[in-house]
Structures are given as structure tokens and as C-alpha cells.
Amino acid sequence: MSSEYIVPMCPQCGSPLPNLPTAENAVTCEFCNGKVYGREKTAQSQQLKEDYASIYSEVMLVKQEFPKVEIIGADIAKIRVPVTSQGSEYDVLVVLDEFPKDIFVDYPRGLRSLIGPPNYLTTVTSWAPGSSHAVDVLREIKSMANRSRAALGVTYEGGPEDISALSRSFQVEQVSPSETRIYIYTPRTRFFTSLNTATSPPQVTIPSNIKRVLPIAGILEQRYNAGEITIGDLVGRLEYAANVQDRIITEIQKLRNNFVNVTYQPETRQISLIVPVEPIRLQFQITLPDKFPIVRPVITLQTRLKNRQLEDAILKRMNFAMSSWTRFNSILDILTEIQGVVATFLYGRY
Amino acid sequence: MSHGKEALIKVYFKDPQLPPGQNQREKYVDKYSTVSSVLEEAKTAFSLPSSMQIAFLFKGRKLNPAKTLLDYGVDEDSVLMIVPDRIIGG
């Protein structure tokens, strides 16, 4: 155990002490007969002190924005934060035991049904030790709870003022007395939905280029105009579809950066590409299901290999990667695993 | 020749000899740097001995250590596969 003391000295008379005092074992000074307790600063205790300080400042940060924060029991690392979302209050449990390395968040089933489980939160999945803060997680929870209530719970009854709930989550603009536009922005997709309020009931028009890219938009437009779904349903589902589209664009960009002859058909949601490990070229076809990325993509190897052993190894690795699919995986992960099997086959092991 | 921060790109080193889930490392590299200098970074990332002869595969082709990543069009989210540096069949 390391210590900062080299020559222990009595704090009262300044004489050297016969032994090293510790926090538990006092040493009696031979000159003034005073009892001296040590204040050792071990690396462990120093670390604990720093951790405590960072947790304390984190709790104070949370308190600034969520004043009702409550410390559970004697442990400052466990806090309960009430998050209010349009009339309902949910208790969010935040455990900072592993802070700043990690964070644990939990909340009641009612809130889960609105925003999904905590491990779906972007701020939790992309937690960066040192730069992420608990208050960011709570902000995301609050904003998602507000958004999902606004997007899924609102009903449209006629006048533009009735879509005020939507305007809390989306940009809503009245461009003319008869037309209101609802803008949907995601990082890669931006478009608007026109609501014709001159007709009764109001009718929705989605631009044709958006319907081509997001085939579900056409179906939603028909269903809204037939009175089957509310404007909240329409906008909420469009935003979800746009987020999925963003994900698909990202996937295709990654595939284009790593493989050759990558083509994508939006109508059939099929990707065709070649995974090369010269001189072998593997042709793949990938079909993205409607519920992608929650449901795994269907990947088909279209090249027949002469070497049965290699083909079996590829199919085995492909099945393993597909069976362990979660929405956080990417198609690139699966294909590079397959590429790795071929590379090891060709180049051997070091 | 110095370059600004914009030359940094995120790439993934992949060692297919390790089990799935443990065989990838994320690294920010300068796309103007030579393949040989990035190879050294890959060795460090996987704790491989510096004397080990390895090469990168990108888009199925082995990269020449004397050239730069930019020469091969290595860009954001590219996967650089680590293989032993030997001639196939040799």
C-alpha cells in the first residue's frame, strides 16, 4: 500500500514519531505524549473521493433541471427523479454506482410502453465515459415521453388549433387559410405533410417523391383520408418510417464504402452486392423486412463455391451472425464476418 | 505535409482470427497517412508483436504499405481486415 508519509511527525510538537500512524492505529508521541492518528491518502481512497465528488456534482446537475430529485436511502449514487409528461408523473430510477464509466436507468411499465426500454435510449447506448451526463439521459426520457404522447395520443377534430399538441413535437405551419403543413425532420430525411383544412373531414397530401422513398406513406395517406387513423397516428408513423429510412441510408453507405457493385431497390427493399476477397467474389442479395431493423434482414448467398468446406464455413458463420441479430447490429457486421472467413481460408493464420 | 482535423476518419480494424464480437477495434486515423503507419496502429490495437508481418485487405485487395489510405479510397466506416502478409498459395 503506498503512502504519502515518508517521515511521520507529530502535528502538535513537530517531533518525529516512532511509527507510522494510520487512521485506525494511533501512535503516541514520545515528547508531548499526544496521540496522533494518520490521515493516509491511499490511491484507493483518493479514487473513492474523486468518484464521490463526480457523483455528487452529477446529482447536483440533475437537481438543477429536475428539482424534485430524491436520494434513495443513504447512498447518493441511487436517485429517483420524477419526470412529468403532460399530466402524468413517472419515477425514473438512476443508479450512478459505476459513474462515470456507466449508468443504470429504469422506469415503470407505463413509461416503457410510451418510450421503450431504457437500453433503447440513444444517450444510454452511446454512453461515453467522461463526457456523458445523467441529465442528458433524463432529458431524452422527458422529450421522448412528450413526443410519443403528442404523436400517438392526439386526435384531430377540425380546426388548426386542434393540432396544437403536435406542434410541441413537430414544426407545424399554416401556409394558407386552407393548408397547414407538418414538417418531419430526421437527421437524413426532411419532408412535410400538407393538411387541407378546407374540406370536411380534412384531407392529407404527402409529396409523391416521399411516397416513392417511403412506400408506407401512401398507405398512411389513404388510411387517414378514409378516417381510419388520427393525424397523430399518421405523423408518428411517418416519423418512425423516416427514422428507419435514415438507418437504411446509413447501412447502404457503409456497404458502399466496403464492398462493390452495391445497388438498392427502394420498392422491393432489396440490396444486391459483391463481397470480394480476390480472387473470390461472393454475390449476395439482402432483403430488408418491413419491420427492419427490429426484424433481421434476409441475406442470401447467390454464388456457388466449388470448395464445399469453405461454403459450409461461410453459411455457418452467416447463420450464427443472423441468429444473434439485434437492432444495434449492422449488415456490414455480418458481411465482414463472412469476408473474414474467406480471408482466413485464403491467407491462413499467422 | 500537415493536415487539419478533417482528415481524420473512423475506420475499423478487423482480425478474423479472433472470435466474433472481439475481433474489431474502432480507430480514428488520418486518411493521408501511409498504410504501413496504420498497420502499426492495428498491431497496437490488437497487441500483436511489432515484428509480425501483416497486411490489410480492403474491398478484397491487399493494400500496398507504401501507399496512403486515400489512394485506395478508404473512407469513413471502412473495415480494414488484418491478414498474414504472405502470397496466396505460397
Interface residues (C-beta under 8 A of the other chain):
Chain A: Q253 K254 N257 N258 F259 V260 V275 P276 V277 E278 I280 R281 R317 F320 A321 L332 T336 E337 Q339 G340 V341 A343 T344 L346 Y347 G348 R349 Y350
Chain B: Y12 K14 P16 Q17 P20 N23 Q24 M52 Q53 I54 L57 F58 K59 G60 R61 D75 E76 D77 S78 V79 M81 V83 P84 R86 I88
